[in-house]
Amino acid sequence: METSTPDNERGVAVEFSSEEERDAFLRHLEEVFGPQRFSNNAAAFETVKAYVLEQRARRTR
């Protein structure tokens, strides 16, 4: 969900240079995680959060 300010309390805040870049990244996440099944929402959130932060760190190197 897009917010006007980062909300690290309830989500993972990442910045994109354009809406197109954001949309492409969301499609990629759906491809990677869509087929997976998690035992609970917390496990899903933590797995996706770690993946997102790792991907963003790689892009800023």
C-alpha positions in Angstrom: 0.0 0.0 0.0 1.4 3.4 -1.0 1.7 5.9 1.9 2.7 9.5 2.0 5.3 8.8 4.7 7.3 5.6 5.5 5.4 3.3 7.9 8.0 0.8 9.2 5.7 0.0 12.2 3.1 -1.8 10.1 5.0 -2.6 7.0 8.2 -2.5 4.9 9.0 0.9 3.6 10.9 1.1 0.3 11.2 3.9 -2.2 10.9 3.6 -6.0 11.8 6.1 -8.6 8.5 5.7 -10.5 5.1 4.0 -10.3 6.3 1.7 -13.1 9.3 0.5 -11.1 7.0 -0.1 -8.1 4.5 -2.0 -10.1 7.2 -4.2 -11.7 8.6 -5.0 -8.3 5.1 -5.9 -6.9 4.6 -8.2 -9.9 7.9 -9.8 -9.2 6.9 -10.4 -5.6 3.6 -12.0 -6.7 5.6 -14.3 -9.0 8.0 -15.3 -6.3 5.6 -15.6 -3.3 2.2 -16.2 -4.9 2.6 -20.0 -5.2 4.1 -20.4 -1.7 2.0 -21.4 1.3 2.9 -20.1 4.8 1.8 -21.5 8.1 0.6 -18.1 9.3 0.5 -14.4 8.4 3.5 -13.5 10.6 5.7 -16.1 8.8 4.6 -14.7 5.4 5.2 -11.1 6.4 8.7 -11.8 7.8 9.7 -13.9 4.8 8.6 -11.2 2.3 10.0 -8.4 4.4 13.5 -10.1 4.5 13.3 -10.6 0.7 12.3 -7.0 0.0 15.0 -5.6 2.2 17.6 -7.8 0.7 16.6 -6.9 -2.9 16.6 -3.2 -2.1 20.1 -3.5 -0.4 21.4 -5.2 -3.6 20.1 -2.4 -5.8 21.8 0.4 -3.7 25.3 -1.2 -3.7 
